[in-house]
């Protein structure tokens, strides 16, 4: 993120990084140690462990269930030749997507980018077509399970996960509002029932992930070890309540306004805008305007919320409890 007048220098730096990284072995070994420390720190956090464990519990052995940072064993055994091979195969012209936001002239950016990439030796011939968007095989969801992970400490983590919706599905805007109503802030059902009414946890929320192959919806809370069973039951009851009874118009309007505020205010940030452009190109092949996104959200009805909640409530549920088993 730089002044507009410094964009040419920034482009040259970024092109150099992408096309000509040395990735020498001593640097790799130093970074290996840093990553192992990061993974160890994540392992020490009950909520992080539970969030990672819920993915294979719901998604099975699908590649999307694997931890993004890899496992400690995988990081320890990664060799230098593998790293170089991955870099050479994937950091190339037909895989590159460039996005920019702010005071940028599109034509000027494209000319300068092409000039630099040619200087650094990339093939930009007209025959070098961009790689197609791709996905792996569809997710085969599990039948659901209950797992308790031993984690010494004063706090336990509870995560309940169910199969969700696909990316760009007609149900995606419904899920956006359902997530806000269920667990998207201090006024959400989960926060009110788990924390405000019962004082069982400091935080209680929901989250969802969507891919072209499928999705996952989760409810999560951190609590004292003696409370995890009650917290899990309250979370189940919250989802069941949405499945059995339509939300009122005021609740739906509040969720819409919260979504609108989050989206519109985020769009004031250049970093958010350039990320959104990148996701749109890589995943969808088109870019929805704010108005189009809000139009989809505004069309969601209380019946839509109830129907999706019923679908989630009756889907196979997987539960991860990360707790001190000695208590």
C-alpha positions in Angstrom: 0.0 0.0 0.0 1.8 3.1 -1.2 1.3 6.6 -2.6 0.0 6.5 -6.2 3.2 8.2 -7.4 5.2 5.3 -6.0 3.2 2.5 -7.8 5.9 1.8 -10.5 8.5 1.1 -7.8 6.1 -1.1 -5.9 5.2 -3.0 -9.0 8.9 -3.7 -9.7 9.4 -4.9 -6.2 6.4 -7.2 -6.3 7.3 -8.6 -9.8 10.9 -9.3 -8.5 9.5 -11.2 -5.5 7.1 -13.3 -7.6 9.4 -14.1 -10.5 12.8 -14.2 -9.0 12.7 -15.4 -5.4 15.9 -17.2 -4.5 14.4 -19.5 -1.8 17.9 -20.6 -0.8 18.2 -23.4 1.7 19.5 -21.4 4.8 16.5 -19.1 4.5 14.2 -22.1 4.2 15.6 -23.7 7.3 15.2 -20.4 9.3 11.6 -20.1 8.1 10.9 -23.7 9.0 11.7 -23.0 12.6 9.4 -19.9 12.6 6.5 -22.0 11.2 7.1 -24.8 13.7 6.8 -22.2 16.5 3.6 -20.8 15.0 2.1 -24.3 14.8 3.1 -25.0 18.4 1.5 -21.7 19.5 -1.7 -22.6 17.7 -1.7 -26.1 19.3 -1.6 -24.4 22.7 -4.9 -22.7 22.0 -8.0 -24.8 22.6 -10.2 -22.8 20.2 -7.7 -23.1 17.4 -7.3 -26.8 17.9 -11.1 -27.3 17.9 -11.6 -25.1 14.8 -9.0 -27.2 12.9 -10.4 -30.6 14.2 -14.0 -29.8 13.1 -13.0 -29.6 9.4 -12.1 -33.3 9.0 -15.0 -34.2 11.4 -17.5 -32.8 8.9 -15.6 -32.9 5.5 -14.0 -36.3 6.0 -10.7 -36.8 4.1 -11.4 -34.1 1.5 -8.3 -31.9 0.8 -10.2 -28.8 2.1 -10.2 -30.4 5.6 -6.4 -30.3 5.8 -4.8 -27.5 7.9 -3.6 -24.6 5.8 -0.3 -24.4 7.6 0.3 -28.2 7.4 1.2 -30.4 10.3 4.3 -30.3 12.4 5.5 -33.6 10.8 4.9 -32.2 7.3 6.8 -29.0 8.0 9.7 -30.9 9.5 10.0 -33.3 6.5 9.6 -30.8 3.7 12.8 -30.8 1.6 14.3 -27.9 -0.3 13.9 -29.6 -3.8 10.1 -29.9 -3.1 9.9 -26.2 -2.3 11.7 -25.2 -5.4 9.6 -27.5 -7.6 6.3 -26.1 -6.2 7.5 -22.6 -6.8 8.5 -23.2 -10.4 5.3 -25.1 -11.2 2.9 -22.6 -9.6 4.4 -19.1 -9.8 4.1 -18.6 -13.5 2.3 -16.3 -16.0 -0.8 -18.4 -16.6 -1.5 -18.7 -12.9 -1.0 -15.1 -12.0 -3.9 -12.8 -11.0 -3.1 -9.1 -10.3 -5.6 -6.8 -8.6 -5.2 -3.2 -7.6 -7.5 -0.7 -5.8 -7.3 3.1 -5.3 -5.9 5.8 -7.4 -4.7 3.5 -10.2 -5.0 3.9 -14.0 -5.9 0.5 -15.3 -4.2 0.8 -18.7 -1.0 2.2 -17.2 -0.9 -0.6 -14.6 -1.3 -3.3 -17.3 1.4 -1.7 -19.6 3.9 -1.4 -16.7 3.1 -4.9 -15.4 3.6 -6.5 -18.8 6.9 -4.6 -19.4 8.3 -5.7 -16.1 7.2 -9.4 -16.5 8.9 -9.5 -19.9 12.1 -8.0 -18.4 12.1 -10.7 -15.8 11.8 -13.4 -18.4 8.1 -14.5 -18.3 6.4 -15.7 -21.5 3.5 -13.4 -22.2 2.8 -14.6 -25.8 -0.8 -14.6 -26.9 -0.7 -18.4 -27.0 0.0 -18.5 -23.2 -3.6 -18.7 -22.0 -4.6 -18.3 -18.4 -5.1 -21.4 -16.4 -8.8 -22.4 -16.1 -10.6 -22.0 -12.8 -10.8 -25.4 -11.2 -12.1 -27.4 -8.2 -11.4 -30.8 -6.8 -14.1 -33.5 -6.3 -17.3 -32.8 -4.3 -17.2 -33.2 -0.6 -18.5 -36.5 0.8 -19.8 -35.4 4.2 -19.4 -37.6 7.2 -22.2 -39.1 9.2 -21.3 -36.9 12.2 -19.3 -37.7 15.3 -18.4 -36.6 18.8 -14.7 -36.2 19.7 -13.1 -35.1 22.9 -9.5 -33.8 22.6 -7.4 -33.7 25.7 -6.2 -30.1 26.3 -4.9 -29.1 29.7 -5.9 -25.6 30.7 -8.5 -23.4 32.3 -10.7 -23.1 29.3 -12.4 -25.6 27.0 -13.6 -25.0 23.4 -16.8 -26.4 21.9 -17.4 -26.5 18.2 -20.5 -28.0 16.5 -20.2 -28.3 12.7 -22.7 -29.3 10.0 -22.5 -29.5 6.1 -23.1 -26.0 4.7 -23.8 -24.5 1.3 -21.7 -24.2 -1.9 -20.0 -21.0 -3.1 -22.3 -18.9 -5.3 -25.3 -21.0 -4.3 -28.7 -19.3 -4.1 -28.6 -20.1 -0.4 -25.4 -18.2 0.1 -27.1 -14.8 0.9 -29.5 -16.7 3.2 -26.6 -18.1 5.1 -25.0 -14.6 5.3 -28.0 -13.4 7.3 -28.6 -16.6 9.2 -25.0 -16.4 10.4 -25.6 -12.9 11.7 -28.8 -13.8 13.5 -27.4 -17.0 14.9 -23.9 -15.9 16.0 -22.8 -12.7 14.4 -22.3 -10.3 17.4 -23.5 -9.3 20.8 -27.2 -9.2 19.7 -27.1 -12.7 18.2 -29.0 -15.7 19.5 -25.9 -17.6 20.6 -24.3 -14.7 22.4 -27.5 -13.8 24.2 -28.4 -17.4 25.2 -24.9 -18.6 26.1 -23.3 -15.5 27.7 -25.9 -12.9 28.6 -28.6 -15.2 30.0 -26.6 -18.0 31.4 -23.0 -16.7 31.8 -21.6 -19.9 30.5 -18.9 -18.4 28.2 -17.1 -15.2 27.4 -17.6 -15.7 23.6 -20.1 -17.6 21.6 -20.4 -17.2 17.8 -21.0 -18.9 14.5 -18.9 -19.1 11.4 -19.1 -20.6 7.9 -16.9 -21.4 5.0 -18.0 -21.9 1.4 -16.1 -23.5 -1.5 -17.1 -24.6 -5.0 -17.1 -28.2 -3.7 -19.3 -27.6 -0.7 -19.3 -25.8 2.7 -19.5 -26.0 6.5 -21.4 -24.1 9.1 -20.2 -24.0 12.7 -21.2 -22.8 16.2 -18.3 -22.2 18.7 -17.8 -21.1 22.2 -15.0 -21.1 24.8 -16.0 -22.0 28.4 -14.9 -23.6 31.7 -14.4 -27.4 31.5 -17.4 -28.1 33.7 -19.7 -26.2 31.4 -18.9 -27.7 27.9 -21.8 -30.1 27.9 -24.4 -27.4 28.8 -22.9 -25.0 26.2 -23.1 -27.6 23.5 -26.8 -28.2 24.3 -27.6 -24.5 24.3 -26.0 -24.1 20.9 -28.0 -27.0 19.5 -31.2 -25.4 21.0 -30.4 -22.1 19.3 -30.2 -23.6 15.9 -33.3 -25.7 16.6 -35.2 -22.5 17.6 -34.4 -20.9 14.2 -35.5 -24.1 12.4 -38.9 -24.2 14.2 -39.9 -20.6 14.2 -39.6 -17.8 11.6 -37.6 -14.8 12.7 -39.6 -11.6 12.9 -39.3 -8.7 10.5 -37.3 -6.6 13.0 -34.7 -9.3 13.5 -34.3 -9.8 9.7 -34.0 -6.0 9.2 -31.4 -5.7 11.9 -29.4 -8.5 10.3 -29.6 -6.8 6.9 -28.4 -3.5 8.3 -25.5 -5.2 10.1 -24.5 -7.0 6.8 -24.8 -3.7 4.9 -22.7 -1.8 7.4 -20.0 -4.4 7.4 -19.8 -4.5 3.6 -20.1 -0.8 2.8 -17.7 0.3 5.5 -15.2 -2.5 4.5 -15.3 -1.2 0.9 -13.8 2.1 2.2 -10.5 0.1 2.7 -8.3 -0.4 -0.4 -6.9 -3.7 1.0 -10.5 -5.1 1.2 -11.3 -3.9 -2.3 -8.2 -5.5 -3.9 -8.8 -8.8 -2.0 -12.4 -8.8 -3.1 -11.3 -8.3 -6.7 -8.9 -11.2 -6.4 -11.4 -13.6 -5.0 -13.9 -12.6 -7.6 -11.5 -13.4 -10.5 -10.1 -16.6 -9.0 -13.3 -18.1 -7.7 -16.3 -16.6 -9.6 -15.1 -15.1 -12.9 -17.2 -12.0 -12.2 -17.4 -9.1 -9.7 -20.7 -8.2 -8.0 -21.2 -4.5 -7.2 -22.2 -3.5 -3.7 -25.7 -2.8 -5.0 -26.0 -6.2 -6.5 -24.8 -7.9 -3.3 -27.2 -5.9 -1.2 -30.0 -6.7 -3.6 -29.5 -10.4 -3.1 -29.4 -10.0 0.7 -32.5 -7.8 0.7 -34.4 -10.5 -1.1 -34.0 -13.0 1.7 -37.2 -13.7 3.6 -37.9 -15.1 7.1 -39.1 -18.3 5.4 -35.7 -18.6 3.7 -33.9 -18.3 7.0 -36.2 -20.9 8.6 -35.8 -23.3 5.7 -32.0 -23.2 5.8 -31.9 -23.4 9.6 -34.1 -26.6 9.3 -31.7 -28.0 6.7 -28.7 -27.4 9.0 -30.5 -28.6 12.1 -31.4 -32.0 10.5 -28.0 -32.5 8.8 -25.4 -34.8 10.4 -23.8 -32.9 13.3 -20.2 -33.2 14.4 -19.0 -32.0 17.8 -15.4 -31.3 18.9 -14.8 -30.7 22.6 -11.3 -29.5 23.5 -10.9 -29.7 27.2 -8.8 -30.7 30.2 -9.9 -34.3 30.6 -8.5 -34.4 34.2 -11.1 -32.0 35.4 
